[in-house]
């Protein structure tokens, strides 16, 4: 006995799969942020002059040079 899915069932299954994948990516992002907080990476970046200098020295996106 073979089972087939209708187009609406297939579309619904694809929607659920897409949502689960998106939620998984979001969960990994939150875990990365939590890890950064726990390790003190954001605190270190906040007190870093290097980051400030890099951010202020950046060119506008339209001024990128291709070499």
PDB file of N, CA, C and O in Angstrom:
ATOM      1  N   UNK A   1       0.845  -1.169   0.000  1.00  0.00           N
ATOM      2  CA  UNK A   1       0.000   0.000   0.000  1.00  0.00           C
ATOM      3  C   UNK A   1       0.894   1.237   0.000  1.00  0.00           C
ATOM      4  O   UNK A   1       1.767   1.370   0.857  1.00  0.00           O
ATOM      5  N   UNK A   2       0.686   2.122  -0.934  1.00  0.00           N
ATOM      6  CA  UNK A   2       1.455   3.364  -0.993  1.00  0.00           C
ATOM      7  C   UNK A   2       0.587   4.516  -0.547  1.00  0.00           C
ATOM      8  O   UNK A   2      -0.620   4.550  -0.784  1.00  0.00           O
ATOM      9  N   UNK A   3       1.234   5.450   0.100  1.00  0.00           N
ATOM     10  CA  UNK A   3       0.510   6.632   0.557  1.00  0.00           C
ATOM     11  C   UNK A   3       1.009   7.830  -0.232  1.00  0.00           C
ATOM     12  O   UNK A   3       2.214   7.998  -0.415  1.00  0.00           O
ATOM     13  N   UNK A   4       0.131   8.623  -0.676  1.00  0.00           N
ATOM     14  CA  UNK A   4       0.507   9.838  -1.392  1.00  0.00           C
ATOM     15  C   UNK A   4      -0.067  11.027  -0.647  1.00  0.00           C
ATOM     16  O   UNK A   4      -1.090  10.938   0.032  1.00  0.00           O
ATOM     17  N   UNK A   5       0.625  12.137  -0.797  1.00  0.00           N
ATOM     18  CA  UNK A   5       0.173  13.367  -0.144  1.00  0.00           C
ATOM     19  C   UNK A   5      -0.443  14.276  -1.193  1.00  0.00           C
ATOM     20  O   UNK A   5       0.034  14.361  -2.325  1.00  0.00           O
ATOM     21  N   UNK A   6      -1.488  14.937  -0.807  1.00  0.00           N
ATOM     22  CA  UNK A   6      -2.082  15.909  -1.717  1.00  0.00           C
ATOM     23  C   UNK A   6      -1.185  17.144  -1.756  1.00  0.00           C
ATOM     24  O   UNK A   6      -0.269  17.281  -0.945  1.00  0.00           O
ATOM     25  N   UNK A   7      -1.449  18.025  -2.685  1.00  0.00           N
ATOM     26  CA  UNK A   7      -0.629  19.238  -2.806  1.00  0.00           C
ATOM     27  C   UNK A   7      -0.742  20.109  -1.570  1.00  0.00           C
ATOM     28  O   UNK A   7       0.243  20.717  -1.152  1.00  0.00           O
ATOM     29  N   UNK A   8      -1.915  20.179  -0.984  1.00  0.00           N
ATOM     30  CA  UNK A   8      -2.072  21.007   0.220  1.00  0.00           C
ATOM     31  C   UNK A   8      -1.333  20.394   1.404  1.00  0.00           C
ATOM     32  O   UNK A   8      -0.753  21.115   2.216  1.00  0.00           O
ATOM     33  N   UNK A   9      -1.351  19.061   1.505  1.00  0.00           N
ATOM     34  CA  UNK A   9      -0.608  18.402   2.587  1.00  0.00           C
ATOM     35  C   UNK A   9       0.894  18.584   2.403  1.00  0.00           C
ATOM     36  O   UNK A   9       1.626  18.802   3.369  1.00  0.00           O
ATOM     37  N   UNK A  10       1.345  18.493   1.162  1.00  0.00           N
ATOM     38  CA  UNK A  10       2.768  18.685   0.884  1.00  0.00           C
ATOM     39  C   UNK A  10       3.184  20.122   1.195  1.00  0.00           C
ATOM     40  O   UNK A  10       4.261  20.352   1.745  1.00  0.00           O
ATOM     41  N   UNK A  11       2.338  21.081   0.845  1.00  0.00           N
ATOM     42  CA  UNK A  11       2.639  22.485   1.128  1.00  0.00           C
ATOM     43  C   UNK A  11       2.666  22.735   2.631  1.00  0.00           C
ATOM     44  O   UNK A  11       3.515  23.476   3.126  1.00  0.00           O
ATOM     45  N   UNK A  12       1.737  22.118   3.354  1.00  0.00           N
ATOM     46  CA  UNK A  12       1.693  22.280   4.810  1.00  0.00           C
ATOM     47  C   UNK A  12       2.933  21.665   5.451  1.00  0.00           C
ATOM     48  O   UNK A  12       3.510  22.244   6.371  1.00  0.00           O
ATOM     49  N   UNK A  13       3.345  20.492   4.966  1.00  0.00           N
ATOM     50  CA  UNK A  13       4.547  19.844   5.495  1.00  0.00           C
ATOM     51  C   UNK A  13       5.780  20.695   5.224  1.00  0.00           C
ATOM     52  O   UNK A  13       6.660  20.806   6.077  1.00  0.00           O
ATOM     53  N   UNK A  14       5.847  21.295   4.040  1.00  0.00           N
ATOM     54  CA  UNK A  14       6.984  22.159   3.707  1.00  0.00           C
ATOM     55  C   UNK A  14       7.000  23.405   4.579  1.00  0.00           C
ATOM     56  O   UNK A  14       8.068  23.850   5.000  1.00  0.00           O
ATOM     57  N   UNK A  15       5.838  23.970   4.854  1.00  0.00           N
ATOM     58  CA  UNK A  15       5.749  25.142   5.730  1.00  0.00           C
ATOM     59  C   UNK A  15       6.259  24.820   7.136  1.00  0.00           C
ATOM     60  O   UNK A  15       6.999  25.603   7.732  1.00  0.00           O
ATOM     61  N   UNK A  16       5.857  23.666   7.653  1.00  0.00           N
ATOM     62  CA  UNK A  16       6.307  23.264   8.992  1.00  0.00           C
ATOM     63  C   UNK A  16       7.815  23.060   8.998  1.00  0.00           C
ATOM     64  O   UNK A  16       8.503  23.474   9.931  1.00  0.00           O
ATOM     65  N   UNK A  17       8.322  22.417   7.952  1.00  0.00           N
ATOM     66  CA  UNK A  17       9.762  22.184   7.854  1.00  0.00           C
ATOM     67  C   UNK A  17      10.520  23.510   7.815  1.00  0.00           C
ATOM     68  O   UNK A  17      11.540  23.664   8.487  1.00  0.00           O
ATOM     69  N   UNK A  18      10.028  24.461   7.035  1.00  0.00           N
ATOM     70  CA  UNK A  18      10.676  25.775   6.943  1.00  0.00           C
ATOM     71  C   UNK A  18      10.667  26.493   8.292  1.00  0.00           C
ATOM     72  O   UNK A  18      11.665  27.091   8.695  1.00  0.00           O
ATOM     73  N   UNK A  19       9.538  26.427   8.976  1.00  0.00           N
ATOM     74  CA  UNK A  19       9.448  27.087  10.282  1.00  0.00           C
ATOM     75  C   UNK A  19      10.375  26.445  11.296  1.00  0.00           C
ATOM     76  O   UNK A  19      11.033  27.145  12.065  1.00  0.00           O
ATOM     77  N   UNK A  20      10.436  25.116  11.308  1.00  0.00           N
ATOM     78  CA  UNK A  20      11.336  24.425  12.234  1.00  0.00           C
ATOM     79  C   UNK A  20      12.792  24.761  11.951  1.00  0.00           C
ATOM     80  O   UNK A  20      13.574  24.965  12.880  1.00  0.00           O
ATOM     81  N   UNK A  21      13.161  24.819  10.680  1.00  0.00           N
ATOM     82  CA  UNK A  21      14.531  25.172  10.323  1.00  0.00           C
ATOM     83  C   UNK A  21      14.844  26.595  10.780  1.00  0.00           C
ATOM     84  O   UNK A  21      15.904  26.842  11.356  1.00  0.00           O
ATOM     85  N   UNK A  22      13.929  27.531  10.527  1.00  0.00           N
ATOM     86  CA  UNK A  22      14.134  28.915  10.952  1.00  0.00           C
ATOM     87  C   UNK A  22      14.268  29.051  12.462  1.00  0.00           C
ATOM     88  O   UNK A  22      15.100  29.811  12.957  1.00  0.00           O
ATOM     89  N   UNK A  23      13.441  28.308  13.183  1.00  0.00           N
ATOM     90  CA  UNK A  23      13.511  28.341  14.650  1.00  0.00           C
ATOM     91  C   UNK A  23      14.825  27.752  15.143  1.00  0.00           C
ATOM     92  O   UNK A  23      15.388  28.228  16.129  1.00  0.00           O
ATOM     93  N   UNK A  24      15.314  26.719  14.463  1.00  0.00           N
ATOM     94  CA  UNK A  24      16.608  26.133  14.826  1.00  0.00           C
ATOM     95  C   UNK A  24      17.748  27.109  14.624  1.00  0.00           C
ATOM     96  O   UNK A  24      18.648  27.207  15.458  1.00  0.00           O
ATOM     97  N   UNK A  25      17.708  27.829  13.515  1.00  0.00           N
ATOM     98  CA  UNK A  25      18.735  28.847  13.257  1.00  0.00           C
ATOM     99  C   UNK A  25      18.670  29.935  14.322  1.00  0.00           C
ATOM    100  O   UNK A  25      19.702  30.390  14.816  1.00  0.00           O
ATOM    101  N   UNK A  26      17.461  30.350  14.673  1.00  0.00           N
ATOM    102  CA  UNK A  26      17.305  31.358  15.723  1.00  0.00           C
ATOM    103  C   UNK A  26      17.826  30.883  17.065  1.00  0.00           C
ATOM    104  O   UNK A  26      18.441  31.648  17.808  1.00  0.00           O
ATOM    105  N   UNK A  27      17.577  29.612  17.375  1.00  0.00           N
ATOM    106  CA  UNK A  27      18.067  29.049  18.639  1.00  0.00           C
ATOM    107  C   UNK A  27      19.591  29.022  18.656  1.00  0.00           C
ATOM    108  O   UNK A  27      20.202  29.329  19.679  1.00  0.00           O
ATOM    109  N   UNK A  28      20.210  28.660  17.540  1.00  0.00           N
ATOM    110  CA  UNK A  28      21.675  28.663  17.479  1.00  0.00           C
ATOM    111  C   UNK A  28      22.226  30.073  17.630  1.00  0.00           C
ATOM    112  O   UNK A  28      23.257  30.276  18.271  1.00  0.00           O
ATOM    113  N   UNK A  29      21.545  31.041  17.044  1.00  0.00           N
ATOM    114  CA  UNK A  29      21.974  32.434  17.186  1.00  0.00           C
ATOM    115  C   UNK A  29      21.924  32.856  18.660  1.00  0.00           C
ATOM    116  O   UNK A  29      22.872  33.451  19.172  1.00  0.00           O
ATOM    117  N   UNK A  30      20.828  32.548  19.325  1.00  0.00           N
ATOM    118  CA  UNK A  30      20.709  32.899  20.748  1.00  0.00           C
ATOM    119  C   UNK A  30      21.756  32.192  21.597  1.00  0.00           C
ATOM    120  O   UNK A  30      22.278  32.776  22.546  1.00  0.00           O
ATOM    121  N   UNK A  31      22.067  30.945  21.269  1.00  0.00           N
ATOM    122  CA  UNK A  31      23.103  30.230  22.020  1.00  0.00           C
ATOM    123  C   UNK A  31      24.463  30.901  21.832  1.00  0.00           C
ATOM    124  O   UNK A  31      25.251  30.982  22.774  1.00  0.00           O
ATOM    125  N   UNK A  32      24.740  31.385  20.614  1.00  0.00           N
ATOM    126  CA  UNK A  32      25.994  32.089  20.357  1.00  0.00           C
ATOM    127  C   UNK A  32      26.088  33.386  21.141  1.00  0.00           C
ATOM    128  O   UNK A  32      27.143  33.721  21.680  1.00  0.00           O
ATOM    129  N   UNK A  33      24.975  34.117  21.202  1.00  0.00           N
ATOM    130  CA  UNK A  33      24.954  35.357  21.986  1.00  0.00           C
ATOM    131  C   UNK A  33      25.139  35.053  23.464  1.00  0.00           C
ATOM    132  O   UNK A  33      25.894  35.739  24.154  1.00  0.00           O
ATOM    133  N   UNK A  34      24.458  34.037  23.945  1.00  0.00           N
ATOM    134  CA  UNK A  34      24.593  33.658  25.362  1.00  0.00           C
ATOM    135  C   UNK A  34      26.037  33.272  25.681  1.00  0.00           C
ATOM    136  O   UNK A  34      26.575  33.661  26.718  1.00  0.00           O
ATOM    137  N   UNK A  35      26.656  32.511  24.791  1.00  0.00           N
ATOM    138  CA  UNK A  35      28.044  32.115  24.997  1.00  0.00           C
ATOM    139  C   UNK A  35      28.954  33.343  25.029  1.00  0.00           C
ATOM    140  O   UNK A  35      29.864  33.423  25.854  1.00  0.00           O
ATOM    141  N   UNK A  36      28.707  34.296  24.133  1.00  0.00           N
ATOM    142  CA  UNK A  36      29.496  35.527  24.123  1.00  0.00           C
ATOM    143  C   UNK A  36      29.356  36.314  25.415  1.00  0.00           C
ATOM    144  O   UNK A  36      30.327  36.880  25.917  1.00  0.00           O
ATOM    145  N   UNK A  37      28.137  36.347  25.950  1.00  0.00           N
ATOM    146  CA  UNK A  37      27.905  37.044  27.224  1.00  0.00           C
ATOM    147  C   UNK A  37      28.620  36.314  28.351  1.00  0.00           C
ATOM    148  O   UNK A  37      29.296  36.939  29.168  1.00  0.00           O
ATOM    149  N   UNK A  38      28.476  34.997  28.398  1.00  0.00           N
ATOM    150  CA  UNK A  38      29.100  34.217  29.465  1.00  0.00           C
ATOM    151  C   UNK A  38      30.626  34.315  29.438  1.00  0.00           C
ATOM    152  O   UNK A  38      31.260  34.333  30.493  1.00  0.00           O
ATOM    153  N   UNK A  39      31.215  34.378  28.258  1.00  0.00           N
ATOM    154  CA  UNK A  39      32.671  34.467  28.148  1.00  0.00           C
ATOM    155  C   UNK A  39      33.191  35.894  28.278  1.00  0.00           C
ATOM    156  O   UNK A  39      34.401  36.119  28.322  1.00  0.00           O
ATOM    157  N   UNK A  40      32.277  36.850  28.337  1.00  0.00           N
ATOM    158  CA  UNK A  40      32.683  38.241  28.491  1.00  0.00           C
ATOM    159  C   UNK A  40      33.163  38.886  27.201  1.00  0.00           C
ATOM    160  O   UNK A  40      33.844  39.911  27.239  1.00  0.00           O
ATOM    161  N   UNK A  41      32.820  38.301  26.061  1.00  0.00           N
ATOM    162  CA  UNK A  41      33.301  38.844  24.791  1.00  0.00           C
ATOM    163  C   UNK A  41      32.709  40.217  24.493  1.00  0.00           C
ATOM    164  O   UNK A  41      33.414  41.097  24.000  1.00  0.00           O
ATOM    165  N   UNK A  42      31.438  40.409  24.781  1.00  0.00           N
ATOM    166  CA  UNK A  42      30.809  41.703  24.509  1.00  0.00           C
ATOM    167  C   UNK A  42      31.358  42.775  25.444  1.00  0.00           C
ATOM    168  O   UNK A  42      31.539  43.923  25.037  1.00  0.00           O
ATOM    169  N   UNK A  43      31.620  42.409  26.682  1.00  0.00           N
ATOM    170  CA  UNK A  43      32.201  43.351  27.644  1.00  0.00           C
ATOM    171  C   UNK A  43      33.594  43.761  27.164  1.00  0.00           C
ATOM    172  O   UNK A  43      33.972  44.929  27.267  1.00  0.00           O
ATOM    173  N   UNK A  44      34.352  42.802  26.644  1.00  0.00           N
ATOM    174  CA  UNK A  44      35.691  43.091  26.128  1.00  0.00           C
ATOM    175  C   UNK A  44      35.611  44.008  24.904  1.00  0.00           C
ATOM    176  O   UNK A  44      36.396  44.948  24.776  1.00  0.00           O
ATOM    177  N   UNK A  45      34.671  43.733  24.016  1.00  0.00           N
ATOM    178  CA  UNK A  45      34.517  44.577  22.825  1.00  0.00           C
ATOM    179  C   UNK A  45      34.079  45.999  23.187  1.00  0.00           C
ATOM    180  O   UNK A  45      34.500  46.962  22.545  1.00  0.00           O
ATOM    181  N   UNK A  46      33.245  46.127  24.201  1.00  0.00           N
ATOM    182  CA  UNK A  46      32.747  47.443  24.585  1.00  0.00           C
ATOM    183  C   UNK A  46      33.884  48.341  25.068  1.00  0.00           C
ATOM    184  O   UNK A  46      33.822  49.558  24.894  1.00  0.00           O
ATOM    185  N   UNK A  47      34.906  47.768  25.663  1.00  0.00           N
ATOM    186  CA  UNK A  47      36.016  48.563  26.169  1.00  0.00           C
ATOM    187  C   UNK A  47      37.197  48.613  25.218  1.00  0.00           C
ATOM    188  O   UNK A  47      38.272  49.079  25.594  1.00  0.00           O
ATOM    189  N   UNK A  48      37.017  48.147  24.011  1.00  0.00           N
ATOM    190  CA  UNK A  48      38.130  48.046  23.073  1.00  0.00           C
ATOM    191  C   UNK A  48      38.229  49.280  22.188  1.00  0.00           C
ATOM    192  O   UNK A  48      37.251  49.656  21.541  1.00  0.00           O
ATOM    193  N   UNK A  49      39.386  49.909  22.153  1.00  0.00           N
ATOM    194  CA  UNK A  49      39.619  51.046  21.263  1.00  0.00           C
ATOM    195  C   UNK A  49      39.772  50.565  19.821  1.00  0.00           C
ATOM    196  O   UNK A  49      39.472  51.310  18.888  1.00  0.00           O
ATOM    197  N   UNK A  50      40.227  49.348  19.632  1.00  0.00           N
ATOM    198  CA  UNK A  50      40.424  48.817  18.279  1.00  0.00           C
ATOM    199  C   UNK A  50      39.096  48.773  17.536  1.00  0.00           C
ATOM    200  O   UNK A  50      39.025  49.167  16.372  1.00  0.00           O
ATOM    201  N   UNK A  51      38.051  48.302  18.190  1.00  0.00           N
ATOM    202  CA  UNK A  51      36.747  48.236  17.554  1.00  0.00           C
ATOM    203  C   UNK A  51      36.267  49.629  17.174  1.00  0.00           C
ATOM    204  O   UNK A  51      35.763  49.836  16.071  1.00  0.00           O
ATOM    205  N   UNK A  52      36.421  50.574  18.074  1.00  0.00           N
ATOM    206  CA  UNK A  52      35.994  51.945  17.799  1.00  0.00           C
ATOM    207  C   UNK A  52      36.748  52.514  16.601  1.00  0.00           C
ATOM    208  O   UNK A  52      36.145  53.155  15.740  1.00  0.00           O
ATOM    209  N   UNK A  53      38.058  52.287  16.536  1.00  0.00           N
ATOM    210  CA  UNK A  53      38.852  52.787  15.419  1.00  0.00           C
ATOM    211  C   UNK A  53      38.458  52.123  14.109  1.00  0.00           C
ATOM    212  O   UNK A  53      38.398  52.782  13.070  1.00  0.00           O
ATOM    213  N   UNK A  54      38.190  50.832  14.151  1.00  0.00           N
ATOM    214  CA  UNK A  54      37.777  50.129  12.929  1.00  0.00           C
ATOM    215  C   UNK A  54      36.434  50.624  12.432  1.00  0.00           C
ATOM    216  O   UNK A  54      36.234  50.779  11.227  1.00  0.00           O
ATOM    217  N   UNK A  55      35.512  50.874  13.350  1.00  0.00           N
ATOM    218  CA  UNK A  55      34.181  51.315  12.945  1.00  0.00           C
ATOM    219  C   UNK A  55      34.211  52.735  12.388  1.00  0.00           C
ATOM    220  O   UNK A  55      33.478  53.036  11.446  1.00  0.00           O
ATOM    221  N   UNK A  56      35.032  53.604  12.940  1.00  0.00           N
ATOM    222  CA  UNK A  56      35.076  54.991  12.461  1.00  0.00           C
ATOM    223  C   UNK A  56      35.905  55.133  11.201  1.00  0.00           C
ATOM    224  O   UNK A  56      35.757  56.124  10.486  1.00  0.00           O
ATOM    225  N   UNK A  57      36.776  54.174  10.903  1.00  0.00           N
ATOM    226  CA  UNK A  57      37.626  54.295   9.729  1.00  0.00           C
ATOM    227  C   UNK A  57      37.025  53.599   8.502  1.00  0.00           C
ATOM    228  O   UNK A  57      37.636  53.618   7.434  1.00  0.00           O
ATOM    229  N   UNK A  58      35.886  53.010   8.627  1.00  0.00           N
ATOM    230  CA  UNK A  58      35.278  52.298   7.495  1.00  0.00           C
ATOM    231  C   UNK A  58      34.777  53.265   6.443  1.00  0.00           C
ATOM    232  O   UNK A  58      34.252  54.337   6.742  1.00  0.00           O
ATOM    233  N   UNK A  59      34.956  52.853   5.221  1.00  0.00           N
ATOM    234  CA  UNK A  59      34.445  53.646   4.101  1.00  0.00           C
ATOM    235  C   UNK A  59      32.977  53.318   3.873  1.00  0.00           C
ATOM    236  O   UNK A  59      32.503  52.261   4.290  1.00  0.00           O
ATOM    237  N   UNK A  60      32.258  54.214   3.215  1.00  0.00           N
ATOM    238  CA  UNK A  60      30.867  53.888   2.862  1.00  0.00           C
ATOM    239  C   UNK A  60      30.846  52.683   1.918  1.00  0.00           C
ATOM    240  O   UNK A  60      31.820  52.421   1.213  1.00  0.00           O
ATOM    241  N   UNK A  61      29.754  51.973   1.912  1.00  0.00           N
ATOM    242  CA  UNK A  61      29.647  50.763   1.115  1.00  0.00           C
ATOM    243  C   UNK A  61      29.876  51.025  -0.373  1.00  0.00           C
ATOM    244  O   UNK A  61      30.394  50.154  -1.073  1.00  0.00           O
ATOM    245  N   UNK A  62      29.504  52.198  -0.870  1.00  0.00           N
ATOM    246  CA  UNK A  62      29.676  52.512  -2.280  1.00  0.00           C
ATOM    247  C   UNK A  62      31.122  52.760  -2.657  1.00  0.00           C
ATOM    248  O   UNK A  62      31.440  52.825  -3.845  1.00  0.00           O
ATOM    249  N   UNK A  63      32.006  52.901  -1.683  1.00  0.00           N
ATOM    250  CA  UNK A  63      33.399  53.246  -1.970  1.00  0.00           C
ATOM    251  C   UNK A  63      34.321  52.028  -1.901  1.00  0.00           C
ATOM    252  O   UNK A  63      35.530  52.186  -1.734  1.00  0.00           O
ATOM    253  N   UNK A  64      33.788  50.848  -2.022  1.00  0.00           N
ATOM    254  CA  UNK A  64      34.620  49.655  -1.953  1.00  0.00           C
ATOM    255  C   UNK A  64      35.515  49.569  -3.196  1.00  0.00           C
ATOM    256  O   UNK A  64      35.085  49.872  -4.309  1.00  0.00           O
ATOM    257  N   UNK A  65      36.749  49.155  -2.986  1.00  0.00           N
ATOM    258  CA  UNK A  65      37.687  48.986  -4.099  1.00  0.00           C
ATOM    259  C   UNK A  65      37.891  47.508  -4.355  1.00  0.00           C
ATOM    260  O   UNK A  65      38.086  46.725  -3.425  1.00  0.00           O
ATOM    261  N   UNK A  66      37.844  47.137  -5.609  1.00  0.00           N
ATOM    262  CA  UNK A  66      38.106  45.756  -5.968  1.00  0.00           C
ATOM    263  C   UNK A  66      39.528  45.668  -6.515  1.00  0.00           C
ATOM    264  O   UNK A  66      39.856  46.311  -7.512  1.00  0.00           O
ATOM    265  N   UNK A  67      40.370  44.871  -5.859  1.00  0.00           N
ATOM    266  CA  UNK A  67      41.741  44.702  -6.333  1.00  0.00           C
ATOM    267  C   UNK A  67      42.033  43.264  -6.630  1.00  0.00           C
ATOM    268  O   UNK A  67      43.144  42.932  -7.042  1.00  0.00           O
TER     269      UNK A  67
END
